Amino acid sequence: MTAEQERTREALQMAIQMEIDGRECYLGASRQSSNEVGRKLLRQLADEEELHQRKLVEIYEAISRKKAWPAKALEPDRGLKLRSSFVGTCQAVGVGVKGAPADFDAIKTAIENEKKSYDFYHRQGQAAVYGTEREFYEAVVAEEREHELLLLDYYEYLADPAGWFVKAEHPSLDGG
């Protein structure tokens, strides 16, 4: 195995562990969330981390067997399903939600974890040798960024549900 392949395998091992840790963090936060929006969003984010983990394991095994990066490893939806589900859940719950201090702490921790993941995958993409490797990391970077944005939206929703709805509905004020 070449030095480059070994570097790639080590990076994938680190990424797999990050995704496992992220999933556990989300599952724990989901169980402790004080509201349905948080429980659902955090469970879905845990599922996303599990999906990333499975893809990373597939890539790791392919590189170990074939000694080459797989041609197509991830087909991201850029978080469209997650965003749609989040907005729908917020609409169903409405403005009567109250966030507990533990909810805000969990969101802050999750945002930091997403930023670390984003930075890690961004660095891996920049160091990528193969085009398909770079494309994979760029796709994961986009998904990690969308996770961060969803968590920021969730924070805003808990902090000021009515204000979040005003912002989400994009009202316009005309001078007339």
MARKOLPA-555262 format. One record per residue: residue number from 1; residue in three letters; z, x, y of N, C-alpha, C, O in turn. Coordinates in Angstrom, 3 decimals, decimal comma. Layout:
<pts>
<NUM; "ALA"; <Z; X; Y>; <Z; X; Y>; <Z; X; Y>; <Z; X; Y>> ...
</pts>
This chain:
<pts>
<1; "MET"; <0,000; 0,843; -1,173>; <0,000; 0,000; 0,000>; <0,000; 0,891; 1,239>; <0,747; 1,867; 1,310>> <2; "THR"; <-0,837; 0,551; 2,209>; <-0,935; 1,361; 3,418>; <0,270; 1,133; 4,325>; <1,021; 0,171; 4,159>> <3; "ALA"; <0,435; 2,028; 5,276>; <1,531; 1,900; 6,240>; <1,381; 0,612; 7,052>; <2,371; -0,048; 7,368>> <4; "GLU"; <0,153; 0,266; 7,384>; <-0,091; -0,966; 8,153>; <0,293; -2,199; 7,333>; <0,904; -3,130; 7,858>> <5; "GLN"; <-0,059; -2,204; 6,064>; <0,298; -3,341; 5,210>; <1,817; -3,443; 5,060>; <2,369; -4,543; 5,048>> <6; "GLU"; <2,478; -2,315; 4,947>; <3,935; -2,328; 4,828>; <4,570; -2,814; 6,131>; <5,539; -3,571; 6,093>> <7; "ARG"; <4,049; -2,397; 7,265>; <4,550; -2,879; 8,561>; <4,390; -4,386; 8,646>; <5,289; -5,091; 9,103>> <8; "THR"; <3,238; -4,876; 8,202>; <2,966; -6,308; 8,239>; <3,927; -7,055; 7,331>; <4,460; -8,096; 7,714>> <9; "ARG"; <4,153; -6,541; 6,144>; <5,079; -7,182; 5,205>; <6,501; -7,211; 5,771>; <7,205; -8,210; 5,622>> <10; "GLU"; <6,918; -6,142; 6,407>; <8,259; -6,098; 7,012>; <8,372; -7,121; 8,141>; <9,382; -7,815; 8,257>> <11; "ALA"; <7,339; -7,212; 8,967>; <7,340; -8,200; 10,049>; <7,384; -9,619; 9,485>; <8,080; -10,481; 10,020>> <12; "LEU"; <6,647; -9,858; 8,415>; <6,653; -11,183; 7,794>; <8,028; -11,500; 7,201>; <8,492; -12,636; 7,292>> <13; "GLN"; <8,671; -10,523; 6,605>; <10,013; -10,741; 6,070>; <10,981; -11,127; 7,198>; <11,797; -12,035; 7,039>> <14; "MET"; <10,884; -10,438; 8,323>; <11,726; -10,771; 9,471>; <11,421; -12,183; 9,964>; <12,334; -12,949; 10,271>> <15; "ALA"; <10,149; -12,522; 10,037>; <9,745; -13,849; 10,496>; <10,240; -14,936; 9,553>; <10,702; -15,986; 9,999>> <16; "ILE"; <10,144; -14,689; 8,263>; <10,633; -15,663; 7,279>; <12,118; -15,910; 7,492>; <12,561; -17,058; 7,485>> <17; "GLN"; <12,884; -14,857; 7,679>; <14,322; -15,018; 7,889>; <14,606; -15,746; 9,207>; <15,520; -16,568; 9,272>> <18; "MET"; <13,838; -15,455; 10,247>; <14,014; -16,165; 11,522>; <13,801; -17,660; 11,340>; <14,551; -18,472; 11,881>> <19; "GLU"; <12,778; -18,020; 10,578>; <12,480; -19,432; 10,358>; <13,572; -20,102; 9,519>; <13,934; -21,250; 9,778>> <20; "ILE"; <14,094; -19,395; 8,520>; <15,202; -19,927; 7,716>; <16,418; -20,164; 8,612>; <17,037; -21,227; 8,563>> <21; "ASP"; <16,752; -19,167; 9,427>; <17,894; -19,286; 10,326>; <17,682; -20,413; 11,337>; <18,604; -21,174; 11,630>> <22; "GLY"; <16,466; -20,514; 11,867>; <16,162; -21,579; 12,819>; <16,311; -22,952; 12,199>; <16,851; -23,869; 12,818>> <23; "ARG"; <15,830; -23,090; 10,977>; <15,945; -24,372; 10,278>; <17,408; -24,750; 10,092>; <17,795; -25,890; 10,347>> <24; "GLU"; <18,216; -23,800; 9,650>; <19,646; -24,080; 9,454>; <20,311; -24,461; 10,774>; <21,148; -25,363; 10,809>> <25; "CYS"; <19,951; -23,791; 11,839>; <20,498; -24,102; 13,158>; <20,140; -25,542; 13,552>; <20,995; -26,298; 14,011>> <26; "TYR"; <18,883; -25,903; 13,367>; <18,451; -27,262; 13,714>; <19,113; -28,316; 12,837>; <19,508; -29,371; 13,333>> <27; "LEU"; <19,238; -28,049; 11,551>; <19,875; -29,024; 10,664>; <21,341; -29,229; 11,042>; <21,829; -30,359; 11,061>> <28; "GLY"; <22,035; -28,143; 11,339>; <23,433; -28,253; 11,759>; <23,566; -29,013; 13,063>; <24,446; -29,863; 13,203>> <29; "ALA"; <22,707; -28,719; 14,010>; <22,750; -29,420; 15,300>; <22,394; -30,889; 15,126>; <22,966; -31,749; 15,795>> <30; "SER"; <21,460; -31,183; 14,240>; <21,078; -32,568; 13,984>; <22,254; -33,360; 13,415>; <22,506; -34,490; 13,833>> <31; "ARG"; <22,958; -32,775; 12,479>; <24,108; -33,455; 11,866>; <25,206; -33,723; 12,891>; <25,934; -34,710; 12,784>> <32; "GLN"; <25,322; -32,848; 13,877>; <26,401; -32,989; 14,849>; <25,967; -33,687; 16,136>; <26,791; -33,901; 17,025>> <33; "SER"; <24,703; -34,041; 16,247>; <24,223; -34,683; 17,463>; <24,901; -36,032; 17,673>; <25,164; -36,770; 16,724>> <34; "SER"; <25,172; -36,330; 18,921>; <25,862; -37,575; 19,257>; <24,904; -38,748; 19,460>; <25,343; -39,855; 19,773>> <35; "ASN"; <23,609; -38,521; 19,287>; <22,654; -39,591; 19,573>; <21,446; -39,520; 18,644>; <21,147; -38,479; 18,060>> <36; "GLU"; <20,767; -40,648; 18,524>; <19,622; -40,764; 17,618>; <18,455; -39,878; 18,051>; <17,766; -39,313; 17,201>> <37; "VAL"; <18,224; -39,747; 19,353>; <17,122; -38,912; 19,834>; <17,311; -37,485; 19,336>; <16,378; -36,873; 18,818>> <38; "GLY"; <18,525; -36,958; 19,495>; <18,809; -35,598; 19,059>; <18,736; -35,441; 17,554>; <18,165; -34,474; 17,050>> <39; "ARG"; <19,316; -36,397; 16,834>; <19,286; -36,292; 15,374>; <17,846; -36,236; 14,865>; <17,515; -35,422; 14,003>> <40; "LYS"; <17,000; -37,100; 15,404>; <15,613; -37,151; 14,935>; <14,829; -35,914; 15,373>; <14,161; -35,288; 14,550>> <41; "LEU"; <14,900; -35,553; 16,652>; <14,147; -34,397; 17,151>; <14,563; -33,125; 16,434>; <13,711; -32,342; 16,014>> <42; "LEU"; <15,837; -32,916; 16,293>; <16,317; -31,681; 15,669>; <15,959; -31,609; 14,192>; <15,671; -30,527; 13,680>> <43; "ARG"; <15,972; -32,754; 13,493>; <15,511; -32,764; 12,092>; <14,027; -32,417; 12,020>; <13,600; -31,673; 11,138>> <44; "GLN"; <13,245; -32,962; 12,953>; <11,807; -32,671; 12,955>; <11,546; -31,195; 13,270>; <10,652; -30,584; 12,685>> <45; "LEU"; <12,314; -30,631; 14,179>; <12,163; -29,208; 14,476>; <12,556; -28,367; 13,260>; <11,943; -27,332; 12,996>> <46; "ALA"; <13,569; -28,804; 12,525>; <13,933; -28,113; 11,277>; <12,767; -28,154; 10,295>; <12,488; -27,168; 9,612>> <47; "ASP"; <12,089; -29,295; 10,226>; <10,919; -29,413; 9,348>; <9,801; -28,469; 9,785>; <9,111; -27,886; 8,949>> <48; "GLU"; <9,626; -28,321; 11,091>; <8,616; -27,392; 11,616>; <8,948; -25,956; 11,210>; <8,065; -25,193; 10,819>> <49; "GLU"; <10,214; -25,600; 11,305>; <10,628; -24,253; 10,917>; <10,366; -24,032; 9,425>; <9,946; -22,951; 9,015>> <50; "GLU"; <10,617; -25,063; 8,622>; <10,355; -24,951; 7,192>; <8,862; -24,782; 6,921>; <8,471; -24,009; 6,046>> <51; "LEU"; <8,039; -25,496; 7,663>; <6,586; -25,345; 7,528>; <6,171; -23,915; 7,868>; <5,386; -23,306; 7,140>> <52; "HIS"; <6,690; -23,382; 8,960>; <6,388; -21,994; 9,328>; <6,828; -21,051; 8,219>; <6,097; -20,136; 7,840>> <53; "GLN"; <8,027; -21,283; 7,705>; <8,541; -20,423; 6,635>; <7,607; -20,439; 5,432>; <7,270; -19,382; 4,898>> <54; "ARG"; <7,186; -21,620; 5,001>; <6,295; -21,721; 3,840>; <4,989; -20,978; 4,094>; <4,501; -20,270; 3,213>> <55; "LYS"; <4,419; -21,129; 5,284>; <3,166; -20,436; 5,609>; <3,370; -18,929; 5,601>; <2,529; -18,184; 5,098>> <56; "LEU"; <4,485; -18,486; 6,159>; <4,770; -17,048; 6,185>; <4,936; -16,495; 4,770>; <4,471; -15,393; 4,478>> <57; "VAL"; <5,586; -17,241; 3,902>; <5,743; -16,810; 2,509>; <4,380; -16,737; 1,834>; <4,101; -15,787; 1,102>> <58; "GLU"; <3,535; -17,726; 2,073>; <2,179; -17,708; 1,504>; <1,410; -16,470; 1,953>; <0,741; -15,819; 1,152>> <59; "ILE"; <1,511; -16,156; 3,229>; <0,819; -14,987; 3,766>; <1,395; -13,711; 3,153>; <0,655; -12,818; 2,743>> <60; "TYR"; <2,724; -13,639; 3,097>; <3,387; -12,471; 2,523>; <2,916; -12,244; 1,088>; <2,588; -11,122; 0,701>> <61; "GLU"; <2,886; -13,314; 0,311>; <2,455; -13,192; -1,086>; <0,984; -12,819; -1,190>; <0,603; -12,027; -2,053>> <62; "ALA"; <0,156; -13,381; -0,320>; <-1,275; -13,045; -0,337>; <-1,484; -11,570; -0,011>; <-2,287; -10,894; -0,654>> <63; "ILE"; <-0,769; -11,083; 0,974>; <-0,899; -9,670; 1,343>; <-0,390; -8,788; 0,206>; <-0,975; -7,746; -0,092>> <64; "SER"; <0,695; -9,210; -0,419>; <1,243; -8,436; -1,531>; <0,273; -8,375; -2,705>; <0,160; -7,340; -3,362>> <65; "ARG"; <-0,424; -9,467; -2,970>; <-1,363; -9,520; -4,106>; <-2,719; -8,927; -3,755>; <-3,235; -8,047; -4,444>> <66; "LYS"; <-3,274; -9,429; -2,673>; <-4,663; -9,070; -2,334>; <-4,758; -7,923; -1,353>; <-5,817; -7,321; -1,178>> <67; "LYS"; <-3,658; -7,635; -0,728>; <-3,631; -6,572; 0,276>; <-4,557; -6,866; 1,454>; <-5,138; -5,956; 2,046>> <68; "ALA"; <-4,685; -8,160; 1,786>; <-5,491; -8,574; 2,938>; <-4,891; -9,834; 3,549>; <-4,263; -10,634; 2,855>> <69; "TRP"; <-5,088; -10,001; 4,841>; <-4,606; -11,178; 5,548>; <-5,458; -12,384; 5,152>; <-6,685; -12,282; 5,140>> <70; "PRO"; <-4,828; -13,543; 4,823>; <-5,612; -14,729; 4,436>; <-6,526; -15,192; 5,567>; <-6,210; -15,033; 6,746>> <71; "ALA"; <-7,650; -15,762; 5,188>; <-8,641; -16,183; 6,181>; <-8,132; -17,294; 7,085>; <-8,382; -17,268; 8,290>> <72; "LYS"; <-7,429; -18,260; 6,534>; <-6,939; -19,367; 7,347>; <-5,524; -19,705; 6,905>; <-5,310; -20,160; 5,781>> <73; "ALA"; <-4,563; -19,482; 7,787>; <-3,179; -19,621; 7,368>; <-2,439; -20,800; 7,993>; <-1,470; -21,286; 7,409>> <74; "LEU"; <-2,865; -21,269; 9,159>; <-2,112; -22,307; 9,851>; <-3,056; -23,165; 10,665>; <-3,937; -22,662; 11,361>> <75; "GLU"; <-2,861; -24,451; 10,569>; <-3,634; -25,388; 11,384>; <-2,662; -26,169; 12,254>; <-2,230; -27,258; 11,875>> <76; "PRO"; <-2,316; -25,630; 13,404>; <-1,320; -26,280; 14,250>; <-1,882; -27,506; 14,962>; <-3,079; -27,602; 15,232>> <77; "ASP"; <-0,988; -28,428; 15,253>; <-1,385; -29,586; 16,051>; <-0,895; -29,443; 17,485>; <-0,963; -30,381; 18,279>> <78; "ARG"; <-0,399; -28,243; 17,799>; <0,112; -27,929; 19,134>; <1,262; -28,857; 19,536>; <1,467; -29,112; 20,723>> <79; "GLY"; <2,002; -29,354; 18,563>; <3,177; -30,164; 18,837>; <2,906; -31,595; 19,243>; <3,810; -32,285; 19,713>> <80; "LEU"; <1,676; -32,054; 19,071>; <1,340; -33,413; 19,510>; <2,143; -34,470; 18,755>; <2,615; -35,431; 19,363>> <81; "LYS"; <2,304; -34,309; 17,448>; <3,075; -35,281; 16,668>; <4,541; -35,273; 17,090>; <5,155; -36,327; 17,251>> <82; "LEU"; <5,088; -34,085; 17,264>; <6,478; -33,979; 17,694>; <6,691; -34,623; 19,055>; <7,640; -35,383; 19,248>> <83; "ARG"; <5,818; -34,322; 19,984>; <5,955; -34,871; 21,340>; <5,852; -36,388; 21,300>; <6,650; -37,084; 21,927>> <84; "SER"; <4,880; -36,898; 20,570>; <4,698; -38,338; 20,477>; <5,933; -39,003; 19,867>; <6,392; -40,035; 20,357>> <85; "SER"; <6,458; -38,421; 18,816>; <7,654; -38,958; 18,172>; <8,849; -38,918; 19,116>; <9,613; -39,879; 19,198>> <86; "PHE"; <9,009; -37,807; 19,825>; <10,119; -37,658; 20,763>; <10,057; -38,728; 21,852>; <11,052; -39,397; 22,129>> <87; "VAL"; <8,904; -38,884; 22,456>; <8,748; -39,875; 23,523>; <9,003; -41,281; 22,985>; <9,674; -42,084; 23,634>> <88; "GLY"; <8,475; -41,573; 21,812>; <8,691; -42,880; 21,207>; <10,160; -43,158; 20,944>; <10,640; -44,267; 21,180>> <89; "THR"; <10,876; -42,152; 20,454>; <12,305; -42,321; 20,196>; <13,065; -42,510; 21,494>; <13,966; -43,345; 21,569>> <90; "CYS"; <12,714; -41,748; 22,514>; <13,355; -41,917; 23,827>; <13,123; -43,326; 24,353>; <14,046; -43,950; 24,879>> <91; "GLN"; <11,912; -43,830; 24,219>; <11,607; -45,179; 24,687>; <12,411; -46,216; 23,909>; <12,892; -47,189; 24,490>> <92; "ALA"; <12,560; -46,017; 22,608>; <13,314; -46,965; 21,789>; <14,803; -46,956; 22,143>; <15,444; -48,007; 22,160>> <93; "VAL"; <15,351; -45,775; 22,424>; <16,773; -45,654; 22,744>; <17,039; -46,070; 24,189>; <18,069; -46,679; 24,478>> <94; "GLY"; <16,125; -45,749; 25,088>; <16,264; -46,131; 26,489>; <17,172; -45,227; 27,282>; <17,375; -44,063; 26,937>> <95; "VAL"; <17,719; -45,780; 28,355>; <18,492; -44,985; 29,308>; <19,988; -44,985; 29,016>; <20,753; -44,349; 29,742>> <96; "GLY"; <20,417; -45,678; 27,981>; <21,845; -45,785; 27,691>; <22,432; -44,617; 26,926>; <23,587; -44,684; 26,505>> <97; "VAL"; <21,688; -43,564; 26,736>; <22,166; -42,418; 25,962>; <23,084; -41,538; 26,812>; <22,875; -41,362; 28,012>> <98; "LYS"; <24,095; -40,999; 26,157>; <25,003; -40,040; 26,796>; <25,050; -38,789; 25,937>; <25,275; -38,865; 24,730>> <99; "GLY"; <24,841; -37,659; 26,549>; <24,901; -36,405; 25,819>; <26,306; -35,837; 25,834>; <26,953; -35,784; 26,880>> <100; "ALA"; <26,771; -35,418; 24,686>; <28,076; -34,763; 24,573>; <27,917; -33,281; 24,916>; <26,821; -32,732; 24,802>> <101; "PRO"; <29,000; -32,639; 25,333>; <28,904; -31,201; 25,626>; <28,322; -30,393; 24,453>; <27,580; -29,436; 24,675>> <102; "ALA"; <28,646; -30,764; 23,233>; <28,117; -30,045; 22,065>; <26,599; -30,191; 21,978>; <25,921; -29,272; 21,519>> <103; "ASP"; <26,054; -31,335; 22,413>; <24,601; -31,525; 22,420>; <23,941; -30,520; 23,357>; <22,946; -29,886; 23,002>> <104; "PHE"; <24,496; -30,383; 24,539>; <23,915; -29,449; 25,515>; <24,026; -28,000; 25,036>; <23,104; -27,205; 25,218>> <105; "ASP"; <25,163; -27,668; 24,422>; <25,324; -26,318; 23,873>; <24,294; -26,053; 22,772>; <23,697; -24,977; 22,723>> <106; "ALA"; <24,087; -27,034; 21,888>; <23,112; -26,880; 20,806>; <21,708; -26,705; 21,357>; <20,928; -25,903; 20,843>> <107; "ILE"; <21,389; -27,450; 22,397>; <20,050; -27,338; 23,002>; <19,866; -25,948; 23,595>; <18,822; -25,325; 23,403>> <108; "LYS"; <20,862; -25,463; 24,308>; <20,763; -24,129; 24,913>; <20,573; -23,056; 23,840>; <19,753; -22,152; 23,999>> <109; "THR"; <21,328; -23,159; 22,753>; <21,186; -22,202; 21,657>; <19,788; -22,278; 21,056>; <19,162; -21,251; 20,796>> <110; "ALA"; <19,303; -23,492; 20,838>; <17,973; -23,679; 20,251>; <16,885; -23,131; 21,169>; <15,924; -22,523; 20,696>> <111; "ILE"; <17,024; -23,336; 22,456>; <16,036; -22,809; 23,419>; <16,012; -21,284; 23,348>; <14,939; -20,681; 23,337>> <112; "GLU"; <17,173; -20,667; 23,301>; <17,234; -19,203; 23,196>; <16,580; -18,722; 21,907>; <15,857; -17,725; 21,908>> <113; "ASN"; <16,831; -19,426; 20,815>; <16,211; -19,049; 19,540>; <14,698; -19,187; 19,604>; <13,975; -18,332; 19,091>> <114; "GLU"; <14,215; -20,250; 20,226>; <12,763; -20,433; 20,369>; <12,155; -19,329; 21,224>; <11,061; -18,848; 20,930>> <115; "LYS"; <12,851; -18,927; 22,271>; <12,356; -17,835; 23,118>; <12,265; -16,526; 22,328>; <11,300; -15,775; 22,464>> <116; "LYS"; <13,285; -16,264; 21,501>; <13,265; -15,054; 20,674>; <12,102; -15,100; 19,686>; <11,410; -14,104; 19,475>> <117; "SER"; <11,899; -16,268; 19,086>; <10,778; -16,418; 18,152>; <9,456; -16,220; 18,868>; <8,572; -15,515; 18,381>> <118; "TYR"; <9,332; -16,844; 20,021>; <8,112; -16,713; 20,826>; <7,833; -15,237; 21,099>; <6,720; -14,759; 20,880>> <119; "ASP"; <8,845; -14,522; 21,577>; <8,669; -13,101; 21,903>; <8,278; -12,290; 20,667>; <7,393; -11,437; 20,734>> <120; "PHE"; <8,939; -12,558; 19,545>; <8,642; -11,842; 18,308>; <7,190; -12,076; 17,892>; <6,458; -11,123; 17,627>> <121; "TYR"; <6,775; -13,342; 17,835>; <5,414; -13,655; 17,395>; <4,368; -13,151; 18,397>; <3,269; -12,749; 18,014>> <122; "HIS"; <4,722; -13,179; 19,662>; <3,798; -12,657; 20,686>; <3,577; -11,153; 20,469>; <2,444; -10,674; 20,522>> <123; "ARG"; <4,660; -10,421; 20,226>; <4,543; -8,976; 19,959>; <3,718; -8,722; 18,702>; <2,884; -7,817; 18,673>> <124; "GLN"; <3,955; -9,525; 17,663>; <3,203; -9,345; 16,419>; <1,716; -9,618; 16,651>; <0,861; -8,914; 16,114>> <125; "GLY"; <1,416; -10,629; 17,442>; <0,022; -10,933; 17,746>; <-0,659; -9,800; 18,496>; <-1,820; -9,483; 18,237>> <126; "GLN"; <0,067; -9,193; 19,424>; <-0,497; -8,070; 20,171>; <-0,736; -6,856; 19,283>; <-1,668; -6,085; 19,512>> <127; "ALA"; <0,109; -6,689; 18,268>; <-0,020; -5,536; 17,372>; <-0,939; -5,825; 16,187>; <-1,188; -4,941; 15,367>> <128; "ALA"; <-1,437; -7,037; 16,093>; <-2,247; -7,441; 14,929>; <-3,506; -6,603; 14,802>; <-4,150; -6,262; 15,794>> <129; "VAL"; <-3,841; -6,281; 13,571>; <-5,035; -5,500; 13,268>; <-6,220; -6,422; 12,977>; <-7,352; -6,148; 13,376>> <130; "TYR"; <-5,938; -7,511; 12,281>; <-7,002; -8,430; 11,864>; <-7,079; -9,622; 12,821>; <-6,062; -10,083; 13,340>> <131; "GLY"; <-8,277; -10,102; 13,040>; <-8,474; -11,261; 13,906>; <-7,748; -12,490; 13,400>; <-7,174; -13,240; 14,190>> <132; "THR"; <-7,764; -12,709; 12,083>; <-7,077; -13,872; 11,522>; <-5,560; -13,745; 11,678>; <-4,858; -14,739; 11,861>> <133; "GLU"; <-5,075; -12,527; 11,604>; <-3,643; -12,282; 11,815>; <-3,278; -12,635; 13,259>; <-2,288; -13,321; 13,508>> <134; "ARG"; <-4,081; -12,162; 14,193>; <-3,849; -12,442; 15,615>; <-3,913; -13,943; 15,877>; <-3,077; -14,479; 16,605>> <135; "GLU"; <-4,897; -14,626; 15,291>; <-5,030; -16,073; 15,480>; <-3,805; -16,812; 14,945>; <-3,322; -17,758; 15,567>> <136; "PHE"; <-3,312; -16,379; 13,797>; <-2,122; -17,013; 13,229>; <-0,948; -16,871; 14,185>; <-0,283; -17,854; 14,510>> <137; "TYR"; <-0,695; -15,653; 14,633>; <0,446; -15,433; 15,527>; <0,270; -16,192; 16,843>; <1,243; -16,716; 17,384>> <138; "GLU"; <-0,929; -16,257; 17,352>; <-1,163; -17,025; 18,582>; <-0,874; -18,505; 18,373>; <-0,336; -19,163; 19,263>> <139; "ALA"; <-1,227; -19,034; 17,201>; <-0,951; -20,441; 16,894>; <0,558; -20,681; 16,801>; <1,060; -21,693; 17,290>> <140; "VAL"; <1,273; -19,756; 16,176>; <2,722; -19,916; 16,065>; <3,374; -19,775; 17,440>; <4,319; -20,499; 17,753>> <141; "VAL"; <2,881; -18,858; 18,253>; <3,392; -18,703; 19,618>; <3,264; -20,033; 20,371>; <4,202; -20,463; 21,041>> <142; "ALA"; <2,108; -20,672; 20,258>; <1,894; -21,955; 20,942>; <2,866; -23,016; 20,428>; <3,386; -23,813; 21,209>> <143; "GLU"; <3,110; -23,030; 19,130>; <4,044; -24,005; 18,582>; <5,473; -23,718; 19,017>; <6,222; -24,646; 19,324>> <144; "GLU"; <5,860; -22,455; 19,048>; <7,211; -22,105; 19,494>; <7,402; -22,488; 20,964>; <8,469; -22,962; 21,355>> <145; "ARG"; <6,387; -22,283; 21,750>; <6,472; -22,673; 23,171>; <6,610; -24,188; 23,304>; <7,380; -24,670; 24,135>> <146; "GLU"; <5,875; -24,933; 22,497>; <5,984; -26,392; 22,540>; <7,374; -26,830; 22,094>; <7,915; -27,789; 22,644>> <147; "HIS"; <7,959; -26,160; 21,123>; <9,326; -26,478; 20,707>; <10,287; -26,271; 21,875>; <11,163; -27,100; 22,121>> <148; "GLU"; <10,118; -25,172; 22,585>; <10,973; -24,892; 23,734>; <10,821; -25,983; 24,796>; <11,812; -26,456; 25,352>> <149; "LEU"; <9,581; -26,378; 25,073>; <9,356; -27,416; 26,074>; <9,960; -28,756; 25,652>; <10,499; -29,484; 26,485>> <150; "LEU"; <9,871; -29,078; 24,370>; <10,495; -30,312; 23,871>; <12,011; -30,254; 24,024>; <12,636; -31,245; 24,403>> <151; "LEU"; <12,594; -29,117; 23,735>; <14,038; -28,972; 23,903>; <14,440; -29,098; 25,369>; <15,472; -29,691; 25,681>> <152; "LEU"; <13,638; -28,549; 26,257>; <13,912; -28,711; 27,690>; <13,815; -30,184; 28,094>; <14,634; -30,672; 28,872>> <153; "ASP"; <12,822; -30,881; 27,569>; <12,697; -32,317; 27,839>; <13,913; -33,077; 27,303>; <14,440; -33,965; 27,973>> <154; "TYR"; <14,347; -32,728; 26,110>; <15,512; -33,374; 25,520>; <16,745; -33,139; 26,395>; <17,533; -34,057; 26,623>> <155; "TYR"; <16,908; -31,916; 26,880>; <18,025; -31,588; 27,778>; <17,967; -32,465; 29,019>; <18,967; -33,065; 29,413>> <156; "GLU"; <16,794; -32,537; 29,630>; <16,622; -33,366; 30,826>; <16,899; -34,832; 30,524>; <17,527; -35,526; 31,323>> <157; "TYR"; <16,434; -35,299; 29,378>; <16,653; -36,691; 28,986>; <18,150; -36,984; 28,866>; <18,618; -38,007; 29,365>> <158; "LEU"; <18,902; -36,101; 28,212>; <20,341; -36,319; 28,074>; <21,068; -36,222; 29,406>; <22,007; -36,976; 29,660>> <159; "ALA"; <20,639; -35,302; 30,252>; <21,301; -35,099; 31,533>; <21,069; -36,272; 32,488>; <21,960; -36,647; 33,249>> <160; "ASP"; <19,863; -36,845; 32,442>; <19,515; -37,929; 33,365>; <18,412; -38,787; 32,744>; <17,235; -38,623; 33,066>> <161; "PRO"; <18,800; -39,704; 31,851>; <17,791; -40,498; 31,153>; <16,857; -41,261; 32,093>; <15,643; -41,265; 31,887>> <162; "ALA"; <17,403; -41,897; 33,108>; <16,556; -42,665; 34,033>; <15,599; -41,742; 34,771>; <14,426; -42,073; 34,949>> <163; "GLY"; <16,085; -40,601; 35,195>; <15,226; -39,631; 35,878>; <14,141; -39,086; 34,956>; <13,009; -38,853; 35,378>> <164; "TRP"; <14,509; -38,885; 33,682>; <13,519; -38,405; 32,721>; <12,396; -39,422; 32,568>; <11,225; -39,048; 32,510>> <165; "PHE"; <12,745; -40,711; 32,502>; <11,715; -41,745; 32,366>; <10,815; -41,792; 33,591>; <9,605; -41,972; 33,459>> <166; "VAL"; <11,388; -41,631; 34,778>; <10,568; -41,611; 35,993>; <9,578; -40,460; 35,927>; <8,394; -40,628; 36,221>> <167; "LYS"; <10,070; -39,294; 35,542>; <9,198; -38,120; 35,426>; <8,152; -38,323; 34,331>; <6,981; -37,996; 34,525>> <168; "ALA"; <8,567; -38,861; 33,182>; <7,643; -39,030; 32,045>; <6,562; -40,042; 32,338>; <5,452; -39,930; 31,818>> <169; "GLU"; <6,861; -41,017; 33,153>; <5,877; -42,047; 33,454>; <4,934; -41,647; 34,591>; <3,992; -42,379; 34,895>> <170; "HIS"; <5,174; -40,519; 35,209>; <4,311; -39,976; 36,267>; <3,985; -41,005; 37,357>; <2,814; -41,308; 37,587>> <171; "PRO"; <5,000; -41,538; 38,019>; <4,683; -42,493; 39,084>; <4,039; -41,773; 40,258>; <4,238; -40,576; 40,464>> <172; "SER"; <3,288; -42,506; 40,997>; <2,716; -41,915; 42,191>; <3,139; -42,744; 43,384>; <3,271; -43,966; 43,307>> <173; "LEU"; <3,340; -42,071; 44,455>; <3,689; -42,753; 45,679>; <2,523; -42,651; 46,629>; <2,048; -41,560; 46,947>> <174; "ASP"; <2,074; -43,787; 47,071>; <1,026; -43,724; 48,072>; <1,618; -44,152; 49,395>; <2,581; -44,918; 49,428>> <175; "GLY"; <1,090; -43,696; 50,418>; <1,620; -43,943; 51,758>; <1,334; -45,331; 52,274>; <1,726; -45,659; 53,394>> <176; "GLY"; <0,655; -46,170; 51,484>; <0,193; -47,460; 51,966>; <1,065; -48,538; 51,706>; <0,767; -49,675; 52,073>> 
</pts>
